[in-house]
C-alpha cells in the first residue's frame, strides 16, 4: 500500500465520511418531512459537516483516472425539487458573497434547495467512490472533495446555513403556529 493513501484511514477522514454519509441519508429521506423538522436537522448537521471537512488532513491525488460519479442529473433535480417543495416560499435568499456582487446594483438571489443539492452532489459522489473500497480512488475522491470544499461547497454551506437560520429564527410567530398545525 502506498504511503500517500494512508491518509484515508486518518481519524478525521473516518469522522468526515460518517457525517457525510449521514448528511446524504438525511437529504435522501426528506420527502415527507415537515419544514420545521428539516430546517432544525439541517441547522445541526451542516455545521458538523463543515467542521469535519475543515479538519481533513491535506490530501493529494495519486491516480490519473477520472473518478466515477453517482449523482445523475435526474437524481440531482429530484432532490432539488423535493427540497424546494419543503422550503416553499422560504427557499430563496439573498447572497452577498458572490464575486459578481461588487459589479451589480441588484441583489443576487440563491436557493437553499439548489445549494443543498450542489453540496449533496459532491458529497454523495465522494461517498460513492469511498464505498468502493479501493485505496487509490478513495484517496483521490477525498482530495477532490477537499478541493471542492475549499473552492465551492464550503462557502455554499455557510451561506445556506445563514439562510436556514433566518428561516428558523426570523419567522413571524403566526407562520410558526401555522407550521405546527400542519
N, C-alpha and C positions, 0 to 999 in steps of 0.2 A: 504494500500500500504506500502510495506517495505521501510524503510528509505534508504537502500542501492540503491534502484532503482531510487531514486530522481536525481541521477547524470545524468540520460538520458535526463532530462529536462533543464540541465545547458545550458547557452547561448553558450558556446564554443562547446558543443556537437551538438547543433542545427546548428551552423555555419559549423561545420565539415561535418555533414550529408548533408547540402546543397551543399557544394563544392564537396564532394564525389559523390553525385548524378550527378552533372554537369560533373565531370570527366568521369563517366561511360557513360553518354549520349553522350559526345563528342567522346569517343572511339568507341561507337556503331554506330556512324554516319560518320565515316571516309572513307567509301568505295569508294567514287568518289572524295575525296579531293586531291588537289594538295599538293605535298610535302612541298612547302613553307608555305602554309596555315596551314598544320598540324604541322609543326615544330614551327611556330610562336605561334600558340594557345597552344601547349604543353609547350612552354617556359613560358607561362603566368599562366597556370592552375597548373602545377606541383609544383612550389614554393608555391602557395597558399594552395595546398593540404598538403604539408609538414608543412607549418606554422600552419594550423588549426589542424593537427594531433599532433603537438608538444604542442599545447595549451590545449589538452584534460585533464580534471581533472582525477585524479587517480581513477581507477575503478577495482573492484574485481568481479570475477564470484560469483554468488549466487545460480545457479542451478547446477544440477548433470547431466543433459542430454546433449548429443552431439547436436550441433546446425545444423540446416538444411543448405544445400549448394544449390546454384543456378547455378553456372557455371559448366557446364559439360565439359568433355574432348573435345568434339566436338566444343562447343562454344568457348573454350579457343583456340583451334587450328585454327578455322576460323578467330578469331580476330587476332591472331599472324600472320597468313599468309597474311591477309589484310594489317596489319601494315608493314610487311616485303616488300610487294609489293609497298607500298607508298614510303618507305625509300630506296628500291632497294640497290644499292651498298653502301649506307651510313648507312646501318643497323648495321654493325659490328663496335665495338670499343674495345680498349684495357682496361682491368680492372686491376687497380693496388691495389684495396682494397680487395683483396681476401687473406684469410689466407694462402692458398697454395702457394701464390706468392713467399713467402720467401724461399721456397724449390725448386723453379723452375727457370731454366735459360731461359725458353721460356715465352713470354708474354701470358697472358690469354685473349682470345677473348670472348666477350659477344655480345649479340644482343639487340639493343634498343627494337625491336618488342617483343622479349621474356620477357625482363624485364617489359615492359609496360603491357603485358598480365598477368604476375605474379601479378603485383600490382592491375590490374583490377580484377583479380580473388578474391583476398582478399577483396577489396573494394566492389565489386558487391555482394559477399556473405553477407557482413556486411549490405549493403543497403537492400538486400532482406529480411533478418531477421528483420531489423528495421521496414520495411514497414508492417510487420505482426501486429505490434502494441501491442505486449504482453510485458509488462514491464520487466519481468524476463529475457526473451530471448533477448530483446533489450539490457538490461544491460550486459548480458553475451557476446553478439555479440560485444558490444563496448569494453569489456575487452579483448576479443580475438583479435580484430582489433588493439587495442592499443599495445598488446604484440607483434603481428606480425610486427607492425610498428617499434617497438624497435629492434626486432631481425632480421627482414628480409627486408621488403619493404621500410623502411625509407632509408637505405643505397642504395638499388637498385634505388630508386627515385633520389637521389643526383648524383649517378653515371650516370644514364640515362640523367639527366639534363646537366651534363658536356658534354656528347656525343652529345646531341641535340644542345648545344651551339656551339660546334665545327661544326656541320652540317650547322648551321645558319650563323655563322660569319667567318668561316675559309674556305669557298668555294672559289675556284678561280673565278674571275669575269666572265669568259666565261661560267662556269656552271650556275651562277646566271642568265645570259642572256638567256641561253638555257631553263632554268626552266620557265622563264617568257613567253617565246614564246609558250610553250605547252598549 
